[in-house]
């Protein structure tokens, strides 16, 4: 579905990949899982799913553990092992989100790129595609199942594999800035960027590999702040929120709020 077409209830897309940073599962600045935060995410996802949007959620795991926090060459834990630990953290977040969604009456499936049939289905493309066609929300955890690949890249690959209309990146900032807004008060928030703009400026909200994959196949990306209530739904309605990264868009600052 193109952006000009509409799904039920005013939603702009038929199928989306929703990447949720691990911070979305915890209170700001804290570790672990806060179910109040998870339920808030679930309520917004549920409203979009009931509106007819087919949704694949790719959770991060940074609220529990980041594989990159272990330095290469650590005597205690090899870096590859640390990345696998981070993948397992995303499964924990996926289980929490699955229960929150199902408590709202939304039929949900959790699939893992690392096989663990006691808690999640194996990642099988055709099976996941069928779940989506039946209106189920699918949570895809454990990244790609391989180390040294971020969940951003896993989300980009899922967007291509499942022929999504857009990759939505829900994070803790309002979009893509010209610099770190916490360090530089003069940083500019962009409303639109080309893939080339993003890569040339060495911006870091998404990893380069994820953006490059999307650029190669013309998959649009929207980066937005999940902390602002209703932003997940606004993003799925193609309302002006966050930063859109796509082909042929001119670099420009975001309009004033």
C-alpha positions as CSV (number, residue, x, y, z in Angstrom):
1,X,0.0,0.0,0.0
2,X,1.3,3.4,-0.9
3,X,1.1,6.4,1.5
4,X,-1.7,7.8,-0.6
5,X,-3.9,4.8,0.1
6,X,-5.6,4.3,3.5
7,X,-6.2,1.4,5.8
8,X,-9.2,1.2,8.1
9,X,-9.9,4.0,10.6
10,X,-7.5,6.4,8.9
11,X,-4.3,4.4,9.3
12,X,-2.0,5.0,6.3
13,X,-0.3,1.7,6.0
14,X,-1.3,-1.9,5.4
15,X,1.8,-3.5,7.0
16,X,4.5,-2.0,9.2
17,X,7.6,-3.1,11.1
18,X,7.7,-1.4,14.5
19,X,11.2,-1.4,16.0
20,X,10.9,-0.5,19.7
21,X,14.1,0.4,21.6
22,X,14.7,-1.5,24.9
23,X,14.2,1.8,26.7
24,X,10.5,1.6,25.8
25,X,10.1,-1.3,28.2
26,X,11.5,0.6,31.3
27,X,11.0,3.9,33.1
28,X,13.4,6.5,31.7
29,X,16.9,6.0,32.9
30,X,16.2,2.7,34.6
31,X,16.9,-0.9,33.9
32,X,14.5,-3.9,33.8
33,X,10.9,-4.0,32.8
34,X,8.2,-1.7,33.9
35,X,4.8,-3.2,33.0
36,X,3.2,0.2,33.1
37,X,5.4,1.1,30.2
38,X,4.8,-2.1,28.4
39,X,1.0,-1.8,28.7
40,X,1.2,1.8,27.3
41,X,3.0,0.4,24.3
42,X,0.6,-2.5,24.0
43,X,-2.5,-0.2,24.1
44,X,-1.2,1.9,21.2
45,X,-0.2,-1.2,19.2
46,X,-3.6,-2.7,19.9
47,X,-5.5,0.3,18.6
48,X,-3.6,0.2,15.3
49,X,-4.0,-3.5,15.0
50,X,-7.8,-3.2,15.5
51,X,-7.7,-0.5,12.8
52,X,-6.5,-3.0,10.3
53,X,-2.7,-2.5,10.3
54,X,-0.6,-5.6,10.1
55,X,2.2,-5.2,12.6
56,X,5.5,-6.9,13.2
57,X,7.2,-5.7,16.4
58,X,11.0,-6.0,16.7
59,X,12.0,-5.3,20.3
60,X,15.4,-4.1,21.5
61,X,16.9,-5.4,24.7
62,X,19.0,-2.5,26.0
63,X,16.8,-2.1,29.1
64,X,18.2,-5.5,30.3
65,X,21.5,-5.9,28.6
66,X,23.5,-4.6,25.6
67,X,25.9,-7.0,23.9
68,X,28.1,-4.0,23.0
69,X,28.6,-3.2,26.7
70,X,31.2,-5.9,26.9
71,X,34.5,-4.8,25.4
72,X,36.1,-6.9,22.7
73,X,38.7,-9.2,24.1
74,X,37.2,-9.4,27.6
75,X,38.8,-12.2,29.6
76,X,35.4,-13.0,31.2
77,X,32.9,-13.0,28.3
78,X,33.6,-13.1,24.6
79,X,31.9,-10.4,22.6
80,X,30.0,-12.9,20.5
81,X,28.6,-14.5,23.7
82,X,27.6,-11.0,25.0
83,X,25.7,-10.4,21.8
84,X,23.8,-13.7,22.2
85,X,22.9,-12.6,25.8
86,X,21.5,-9.4,24.3
87,X,19.4,-11.4,21.9
88,X,17.9,-13.3,24.8
89,X,17.1,-10.0,26.5
90,X,14.9,-9.1,23.5
91,X,13.0,-12.4,24.0
92,X,12.2,-11.4,27.6
93,X,10.9,-8.1,26.4
94,X,8.9,-9.9,23.7
95,X,7.3,-12.2,26.3
96,X,6.2,-9.2,28.4
97,X,4.7,-7.4,25.4
98,X,2.9,-10.5,24.2
99,X,1.2,-10.9,27.6
100,X,0.3,-7.2,27.7
101,X,-1.2,-7.4,24.2
102,X,-3.2,-10.5,24.9
103,X,-4.5,-9.0,28.1
104,X,-6.1,-6.4,25.8
105,X,-7.6,-9.1,23.6
106,X,-5.1,-8.8,20.8
107,X,-4.1,-12.2,19.3
108,X,-0.3,-12.3,19.3
109,X,2.5,-14.6,18.3
110,X,6.1,-14.4,19.5
111,X,8.7,-15.7,17.1
112,X,12.4,-16.1,17.9
113,X,15.4,-16.2,15.6
114,X,17.0,-18.4,18.2
115,X,15.1,-21.6,18.5
116,X,13.4,-22.0,21.9
117,X,10.0,-23.7,21.2
118,X,9.0,-23.8,24.9
119,X,8.5,-20.0,24.9
120,X,8.4,-18.9,21.2
121,X,7.7,-20.1,17.7
122,X,10.7,-20.5,15.4
123,X,11.2,-17.7,12.9
124,X,9.6,-19.1,9.7
125,X,8.8,-16.4,7.1
126,X,5.7,-18.0,5.6
127,X,4.2,-18.8,9.0
128,X,4.7,-15.2,10.2
129,X,3.2,-13.9,7.0
130,X,0.2,-16.0,7.6
131,X,-0.2,-14.7,11.1
132,X,-0.2,-11.2,9.8
133,X,-2.8,-12.0,7.2
134,X,-5.0,-13.3,10.0
135,X,-4.7,-10.0,11.9
136,X,-2.3,-11.3,14.6
137,X,0.4,-9.0,15.9
138,X,3.8,-10.8,15.5
139,X,6.7,-10.0,17.8
140,X,10.0,-11.0,16.3
141,X,12.7,-11.4,19.0
142,X,16.4,-12.4,19.1
143,X,17.4,-10.1,16.3
144,X,18.7,-12.0,13.4
145,X,19.9,-14.9,15.6
146,X,23.5,-14.0,14.8
147,X,26.0,-11.9,16.8
148,X,27.5,-8.5,15.6
149,X,24.2,-7.5,14.1
150,X,21.9,-4.9,15.7
151,X,18.2,-5.1,16.2
152,X,18.0,-2.1,13.9
153,X,19.4,-4.2,11.1
154,X,17.1,-7.1,12.1
155,X,14.1,-4.7,11.8
156,X,15.3,-3.5,8.4
157,X,15.7,-7.0,7.1
158,X,12.2,-7.8,8.4
159,X,10.8,-4.8,6.6
160,X,12.2,-6.1,3.4
161,X,11.4,-9.8,4.0
162,X,7.7,-9.1,4.9
163,X,7.3,-6.4,2.2
164,X,6.3,-3.7,4.8
165,X,5.2,-0.3,3.7
166,X,7.5,1.4,6.2
167,X,10.0,0.8,9.0
168,X,9.0,2.6,12.1
169,X,11.8,3.2,14.7
170,X,10.3,4.1,18.1
171,X,13.1,5.6,20.2
172,X,13.6,8.1,23.1
173,X,14.3,11.2,20.9
174,X,12.0,13.2,18.8
175,X,13.7,12.1,15.5
176,X,17.0,12.6,13.8
177,X,19.0,15.6,14.8
178,X,22.1,17.2,13.2
179,X,24.0,16.5,16.4
180,X,23.4,15.0,19.9
181,X,20.7,17.4,21.3
182,X,21.8,16.6,24.9
183,X,25.3,17.9,24.1
184,X,24.5,20.6,21.5
185,X,21.5,22.8,22.2
186,X,21.8,24.2,18.7
187,X,21.2,20.7,17.1
188,X,18.6,20.8,14.3
189,X,15.7,18.3,14.3
190,X,15.1,17.2,10.7
191,X,11.6,16.4,9.4
192,X,12.9,14.7,6.3
193,X,16.2,13.3,5.1
194,X,17.4,11.3,2.2
195,X,19.3,8.0,2.8
196,X,22.4,9.7,1.4
197,X,22.0,12.7,3.8
198,X,21.8,10.4,6.7
199,X,24.8,8.3,5.8
200,X,27.0,11.3,4.7
201,X,26.4,13.2,7.9
202,X,27.3,10.1,10.0
203,X,24.1,10.3,12.0
204,X,23.6,7.6,14.6
205,X,20.0,7.1,15.6
206,X,20.0,4.0,13.4
207,X,23.0,2.0,12.5
208,X,24.5,2.4,9.0
209,X,23.8,-1.1,7.9
210,X,20.1,-0.8,8.6
211,X,19.8,2.5,6.6
212,X,21.9,1.1,3.8
213,X,19.7,-2.0,3.5
214,X,16.6,0.3,3.3
215,X,18.3,2.6,0.8
216,X,19.1,-0.3,-1.5
217,X,15.4,-1.3,-1.7
218,X,13.7,2.1,-1.3
219,X,12.2,1.2,2.2
220,X,11.1,4.4,4.0
221,X,12.0,4.8,7.6
222,X,10.3,7.0,10.3
223,X,12.2,7.8,13.5
224,X,10.0,9.1,16.3
225,X,9.7,9.5,20.1
226,X,7.7,6.7,21.8
227,X,7.6,8.7,25.1
228,X,5.0,11.1,23.6
229,X,1.6,9.5,24.2
230,X,-0.1,8.5,20.9
231,X,3.0,8.8,18.7
232,X,2.9,5.2,17.7
233,X,-0.6,5.7,16.3
234,X,0.3,9.1,14.7
235,X,3.2,7.4,13.0
236,X,0.9,4.7,11.6
237,X,-1.5,7.4,10.4
238,X,1.4,9.2,8.6
239,X,0.8,12.3,10.6
240,X,3.7,14.8,10.8
241,X,5.8,13.3,13.6
242,X,9.5,12.5,13.9
243,X,11.9,12.3,10.9
244,X,11.2,10.5,7.7
245,X,14.2,9.0,5.9
246,X,13.5,8.1,2.2
247,X,14.7,8.6,-1.3
248,X,14.5,12.1,-2.8
249,X,13.5,13.9,0.3
250,X,15.1,17.3,0.9
251,X,16.9,18.0,4.2
252,X,14.8,20.4,6.3
253,X,14.3,21.3,9.9
254,X,11.1,20.1,11.6
255,X,8.2,22.6,11.9
256,X,7.8,24.2,15.3
257,X,5.6,22.2,17.7
